[in-house]
């Protein structure tokens, strides 16, 4: 972990209720072209087109409900690398850099193919997550959807996995917790269990993790008896579902698990691993969730944030590999995040 002086320089408001909000953004949708530089090769599901179709789908009809920034600013690479050491081993970060420098092959697992642009794209994704978290704690926004790649939730402390290199969701969570010192809840509706995120926070009482996912299947974790360890026992809630689960099963399971953990943890913010590969059209998700189902999942997040977290939500793109379904569901997700009233603090 980086030195305490550096941590204090990066984090913001000492409490979610403190300070004065100025120029607050209703819902910020943000990405950065550097995320497009990772090229896992022809035919790989995790392509740069994923970001492009989402941003194209979100541009029309926003009508002031959200703002799309395709070239969102990033922190310095030095600052991002410093904070990445909160969630990844320094030697592993260097391994990612060297693998990208070589520019071909794969890192740790065959699904994590690398190119010359992999390290820069992964660093940019982490930088987007870092700035979104800092903008939240510094009261510049209450909600954001961060359209980043490579995705996050499979990346572990010292290994790449499942198309993921750096765990941007864990990084953002650490920043919010370090700033406010209050509980944060991560919710994950990707069709695949977020093994890296769960492992990072498994013993942490101040961070909850809720996941609804296909099981058995990749990555092989996320059984119902994985509930946390030590001081974190009870803060992890996994709902493994047989492949083929539809809205009535998947969405209901998510709603119940979210309500259970949120009511116990009373989070100051909700952070979302927003994967859209549970859609019925997805080539690898194995689930049968409809677009209406994704509206229901997103509405559940918004309702929980309204009830427990003064409306505060940071959402980060994870999976989703049918491009049309991805674009449609991401649009639905943003529409729901933009709905409802976000509580405003008094000056």
C-alpha positions as CSV (number, residue, x, y, z in Angstrom):
1,X,0.0,0.0,0.0
2,X,1.2,3.5,-0.8
3,X,2.5,5.8,2.0
4,X,-0.1,7.4,4.2
5,X,1.0,10.9,3.0
6,X,0.2,9.9,-0.6
7,X,-3.1,8.4,0.4
8,X,-4.1,11.6,2.2
9,X,-3.1,13.7,-0.9
10,X,-5.4,11.6,-3.1
11,X,-8.6,11.1,-1.1
12,X,-11.1,13.8,-0.3
13,X,-13.9,14.6,2.1
14,X,-13.6,13.0,5.5
15,X,-17.3,11.9,5.5
16,X,-20.0,11.4,2.9
17,X,-22.1,14.1,4.6
18,X,-19.4,16.7,5.1
19,X,-18.3,19.6,2.9
20,X,-20.0,21.6,0.3
21,X,-21.0,20.2,-3.1
22,X,-20.3,22.5,-6.0
23,X,-21.0,21.9,-9.7
24,X,-22.4,18.4,-8.9
25,X,-23.1,16.2,-11.9
26,X,-26.4,14.3,-12.0
27,X,-25.0,11.3,-13.8
28,X,-21.6,11.2,-15.4
29,X,-20.9,8.7,-18.2
30,X,-17.2,8.6,-18.8
31,X,-14.6,6.7,-20.9
32,X,-11.2,7.4,-22.4
33,X,-9.7,6.5,-25.8
34,X,-6.7,4.9,-24.1
35,X,-9.0,2.0,-23.1
36,X,-9.4,1.1,-26.8
37,X,-5.7,0.3,-27.1
38,X,-5.9,-3.2,-25.7
39,X,-6.2,-5.6,-28.6
40,X,-6.6,-9.3,-27.6
41,X,-6.8,-10.4,-31.2
42,X,-9.2,-11.3,-33.9
43,X,-12.3,-13.1,-32.6
44,X,-11.7,-12.4,-28.9
45,X,-15.0,-11.4,-27.3
46,X,-13.5,-8.5,-25.3
47,X,-13.0,-6.1,-28.1
48,X,-12.8,-2.3,-28.3
49,X,-16.1,-2.3,-30.1
50,X,-17.8,-2.9,-26.8
51,X,-16.9,0.6,-25.6
52,X,-17.8,2.2,-28.9
53,X,-21.3,0.7,-29.2
54,X,-22.1,1.7,-25.6
55,X,-21.1,5.3,-26.0
56,X,-22.9,5.5,-29.3
57,X,-26.1,4.1,-27.7
58,X,-25.8,6.7,-24.9
59,X,-25.3,9.8,-26.9
60,X,-28.9,10.3,-28.3
61,X,-31.7,11.4,-26.1
62,X,-29.8,12.1,-22.9
63,X,-31.8,15.4,-22.6
64,X,-29.8,16.5,-19.7
65,X,-30.3,13.4,-17.7
66,X,-26.7,12.4,-18.1
67,X,-23.5,13.7,-19.7
68,X,-21.2,11.6,-21.9
69,X,-17.5,12.3,-21.8
70,X,-15.6,10.1,-24.3
71,X,-12.3,11.7,-23.3
72,X,-12.6,11.9,-19.6
73,X,-9.5,13.2,-17.9
74,X,-7.1,10.8,-16.2
75,X,-4.8,11.1,-13.2
76,X,-1.1,11.0,-13.8
77,X,0.2,7.5,-14.4
78,X,2.4,7.9,-11.3
79,X,-0.6,8.4,-9.1
80,X,-2.5,5.5,-10.7
81,X,0.4,3.2,-10.2
82,X,0.7,4.2,-6.6
83,X,-3.0,3.4,-5.9
84,X,-2.9,0.2,-7.9
85,X,-0.4,-1.1,-5.2
86,X,-3.4,-1.1,-2.8
87,X,-5.0,-3.8,-4.8
88,X,-2.1,-5.5,-6.7
89,X,1.3,-6.8,-6.0
90,X,4.0,-4.5,-7.3
91,X,5.8,-7.3,-9.1
92,X,2.5,-8.3,-10.8
93,X,2.0,-4.8,-12.1
94,X,5.5,-4.9,-13.6
95,X,4.7,-8.3,-15.2
96,X,1.7,-6.7,-16.9
97,X,3.9,-3.9,-18.2
98,X,6.6,-6.3,-19.5
99,X,4.0,-8.6,-21.1
100,X,2.6,-5.6,-23.0
101,X,6.0,-4.4,-23.9
102,X,6.6,-7.8,-25.6
103,X,3.2,-7.3,-27.3
104,X,2.0,-10.8,-28.0
105,X,0.9,-14.0,-26.3
106,X,-1.0,-14.2,-23.0
107,X,-0.5,-13.5,-19.3
108,X,-1.3,-16.1,-16.6
109,X,-4.3,-17.6,-18.5
110,X,-5.0,-18.1,-22.1
111,X,-8.0,-15.8,-22.1
112,X,-5.8,-12.9,-21.0
113,X,-4.1,-12.2,-24.4
114,X,-1.9,-9.1,-24.5
115,X,-0.9,-6.5,-27.1
116,X,1.4,-3.5,-27.1
117,X,-1.5,-1.4,-25.8
118,X,-2.7,-3.7,-23.0
119,X,-0.8,-2.1,-20.1
120,X,-1.7,1.5,-21.2
121,X,-5.4,0.5,-21.6
122,X,-5.5,-1.2,-18.2
123,X,-3.8,1.7,-16.6
124,X,-6.3,4.1,-18.2
125,X,-9.2,1.9,-16.9
126,X,-7.8,2.1,-13.4
127,X,-7.3,5.9,-13.8
128,X,-11.0,6.3,-14.8
129,X,-12.0,4.3,-11.7
130,X,-9.7,6.4,-9.5
131,X,-11.1,9.7,-10.8
132,X,-14.7,8.5,-10.5
133,X,-14.1,7.6,-6.8
134,X,-12.3,10.9,-6.1
135,X,-15.1,12.8,-7.7
136,X,-17.6,11.0,-5.5
137,X,-15.7,11.6,-2.3
138,X,-14.9,15.2,-3.2
139,X,-18.7,15.6,-3.9
140,X,-18.4,16.5,-7.6
141,X,-20.9,13.7,-8.5
142,X,-23.3,11.3,-7.0
143,X,-23.5,8.8,-9.7
144,X,-21.3,7.6,-12.6
145,X,-21.2,4.9,-15.2
146,X,-17.6,4.2,-16.2
147,X,-17.3,2.6,-19.6
148,X,-13.8,1.0,-19.3
149,X,-11.9,-1.9,-20.5
150,X,-10.2,-4.3,-19.9
151,X,-12.8,-5.3,-17.3
152,X,-12.0,-5.7,-13.6
153,X,-13.6,-8.3,-11.3
154,X,-11.6,-11.4,-12.2
155,X,-8.1,-9.8,-11.6
156,X,-6.5,-11.0,-8.4
157,X,-3.7,-9.6,-6.2
158,X,-1.0,-11.2,-8.4
159,X,-2.6,-12.7,-11.4
160,X,-4.7,-11.9,-14.5
161,X,-7.8,-13.9,-15.2
162,X,-10.9,-13.8,-17.3
163,X,-10.0,-10.9,-19.6
164,X,-9.1,-8.8,-16.5
165,X,-5.7,-7.3,-15.7
166,X,-6.2,-4.7,-13.0
167,X,-9.2,-4.6,-10.6
168,X,-10.5,-1.1,-11.1
169,X,-13.6,-1.9,-9.0
170,X,-11.5,-2.8,-6.0
171,X,-9.4,0.3,-6.5
172,X,-12.4,2.6,-6.5
173,X,-13.8,0.9,-3.4
174,X,-10.6,1.3,-1.5
175,X,-10.5,5.0,-2.3
176,X,-14.0,5.5,-1.0
177,X,-13.4,3.5,2.2
178,X,-10.1,5.3,2.8
179,X,-11.7,8.7,2.4
180,X,-14.9,8.2,4.4
181,X,-14.2,5.3,6.7
182,X,-17.7,4.1,6.3
183,X,-19.1,0.8,4.7
184,X,-19.3,0.4,1.0
185,X,-21.3,-2.3,-0.8
186,X,-20.1,-3.9,-4.1
187,X,-22.9,-5.5,-6.2
188,X,-22.1,-7.7,-9.2
189,X,-24.6,-8.9,-11.7
190,X,-22.2,-10.2,-14.3
191,X,-22.9,-13.8,-15.3
192,X,-19.5,-14.8,-14.0
193,X,-18.5,-14.6,-10.3
194,X,-16.1,-11.8,-9.4
195,X,-13.4,-13.9,-7.8
196,X,-10.8,-11.2,-7.7
197,X,-13.1,-8.6,-6.0
198,X,-14.4,-11.2,-3.5
199,X,-10.9,-12.4,-2.5
200,X,-9.6,-8.9,-2.0
201,X,-12.4,-7.9,0.5
202,X,-13.2,-11.4,1.9
203,X,-12.0,-10.5,5.4
204,X,-13.0,-6.9,5.5
205,X,-16.0,-6.0,7.7
206,X,-16.5,-2.5,6.1
207,X,-16.9,-3.8,2.5
208,X,-19.8,-6.0,1.4
209,X,-19.9,-8.0,-1.8
210,X,-23.1,-9.4,-3.4
211,X,-22.9,-11.6,-6.5
212,X,-25.5,-13.4,-8.5
213,X,-23.9,-15.6,-11.2
214,X,-23.9,-18.9,-13.1
215,X,-22.6,-21.9,-11.3
216,X,-21.0,-24.3,-12.1
217,X,-18.9,-22.4,-14.6
218,X,-16.0,-20.0,-14.9
219,X,-14.2,-19.0,-12.6
220,X,-15.3,-21.8,-10.3
221,X,-15.8,-19.7,-7.3
222,X,-18.9,-18.1,-5.7
223,X,-20.6,-20.9,-3.8
224,X,-23.2,-20.0,-1.3
225,X,-21.0,-21.0,1.6
226,X,-18.4,-18.3,0.7
227,X,-19.7,-15.7,3.1
228,X,-16.5,-13.9,4.2
229,X,-13.8,-14.7,6.8
230,X,-12.8,-13.4,10.2
231,X,-14.1,-9.9,10.7
232,X,-15.6,-10.0,7.2
233,X,-17.8,-13.0,7.9
234,X,-21.3,-12.3,6.7
235,X,-20.4,-9.4,4.4
236,X,-20.1,-11.6,1.3
237,X,-23.4,-13.0,-0.2
238,X,-23.2,-15.3,-3.2
239,X,-26.2,-16.6,-5.1
240,X,-25.0,-19.3,-7.5
241,X,-27.6,-20.1,-10.1
242,X,-27.9,-22.9,-12.6
243,X,-27.2,-21.9,-16.2
244,X,-30.3,-20.8,-18.0
245,X,-31.8,-18.7,-15.2
246,X,-34.3,-16.1,-16.5
247,X,-35.6,-12.8,-15.1
248,X,-37.8,-14.5,-12.6
249,X,-34.9,-16.4,-11.0
250,X,-31.9,-14.1,-11.7
251,X,-33.5,-10.8,-10.9
252,X,-35.4,-12.0,-7.8
253,X,-32.2,-13.6,-6.4
254,X,-30.3,-10.3,-6.9
255,X,-33.0,-8.2,-5.3
256,X,-33.2,-10.3,-2.3
257,X,-29.5,-10.6,-1.7
258,X,-29.0,-6.9,-2.3
259,X,-31.7,-6.0,0.2
260,X,-30.3,-8.5,2.8
261,X,-26.8,-7.2,2.8
262,X,-27.5,-3.5,2.3
263,X,-29.9,-3.4,5.2
264,X,-27.3,-5.0,7.4
265,X,-24.3,-3.0,6.1
266,X,-26.0,0.4,5.6
267,X,-23.4,1.4,3.0
268,X,-22.3,5.0,2.3
269,X,-22.1,4.2,-1.4
270,X,-22.9,1.3,-3.8
271,X,-20.3,0.2,-6.4
272,X,-21.5,-1.9,-9.3
273,X,-19.7,-4.5,-11.4
274,X,-22.1,-4.1,-14.3
275,X,-21.8,-7.1,-16.5
276,X,-24.4,-7.6,-19.2
277,X,-23.4,-11.1,-20.3
278,X,-26.3,-12.7,-18.4
279,X,-28.4,-11.5,-21.4
280,X,-30.1,-14.3,-23.3
281,X,-28.3,-13.4,-26.5
282,X,-24.8,-13.4,-25.0
283,X,-22.5,-16.0,-26.5
284,X,-20.7,-16.9,-23.3
285,X,-22.9,-15.9,-20.3
286,X,-25.2,-18.9,-20.3
287,X,-28.2,-17.1,-18.7
288,X,-31.5,-15.9,-20.1
289,X,-32.0,-12.4,-18.7
290,X,-34.0,-10.0,-20.9
291,X,-33.6,-6.3,-21.4
292,X,-36.5,-5.8,-19.0
293,X,-34.6,-7.9,-16.5
294,X,-31.6,-5.6,-16.7
295,X,-33.9,-2.7,-16.1
296,X,-35.1,-4.5,-13.0
297,X,-31.6,-5.2,-11.8
298,X,-30.6,-1.5,-12.4
299,X,-33.7,-0.3,-10.7
300,X,-32.9,-2.4,-7.6
301,X,-29.5,-0.8,-7.4
302,X,-30.9,2.6,-7.6
303,X,-33.6,1.9,-5.0
304,X,-31.0,0.5,-2.6
305,X,-28.8,3.5,-3.1
306,X,-31.7,5.8,-2.5
307,X,-32.6,4.0,0.7
308,X,-29.2,3.5,2.2
309,X,-26.5,5.6,0.5
310,X,-28.1,8.9,-0.3
311,X,-28.3,7.9,-3.9
312,X,-24.6,7.4,-4.4
313,X,-23.6,4.8,-7.1
314,X,-20.5,4.2,-9.1
315,X,-21.0,1.6,-11.8
316,X,-18.2,0.0,-13.9
317,X,-18.5,-2.0,-17.1
318,X,-17.6,-5.6,-16.8
319,X,-18.8,-8.3,-19.3
320,X,-21.3,-8.3,-22.1
321,X,-20.2,-9.7,-25.5
322,X,-23.2,-9.6,-27.8
323,X,-22.8,-6.0,-29.1
324,X,-26.4,-5.2,-29.7
325,X,-27.6,-6.6,-26.4
326,X,-24.7,-4.8,-24.7
327,X,-25.6,-1.5,-26.2
328,X,-29.3,-1.9,-25.3
329,X,-28.7,-3.0,-21.8
330,X,-26.1,-0.4,-21.0
331,X,-28.6,2.2,-22.2
332,X,-31.2,0.8,-19.9
333,X,-28.8,0.7,-17.0
334,X,-28.0,4.4,-17.5
335,X,-31.6,5.3,-17.8
336,X,-32.3,3.7,-14.4
337,X,-29.2,5.3,-12.8
338,X,-30.5,8.7,-14.0
339,X,-33.9,8.2,-12.5
340,X,-35.0,9.1,-9.0
341,X,-33.9,11.9,-6.7
342,X,-30.3,12.0,-5.4
343,X,-30.2,13.5,-1.9
344,X,-28.3,16.8,-1.9
345,X,-26.4,17.9,1.2
346,X,-26.9,21.4,2.5
347,X,-24.1,23.9,2.0
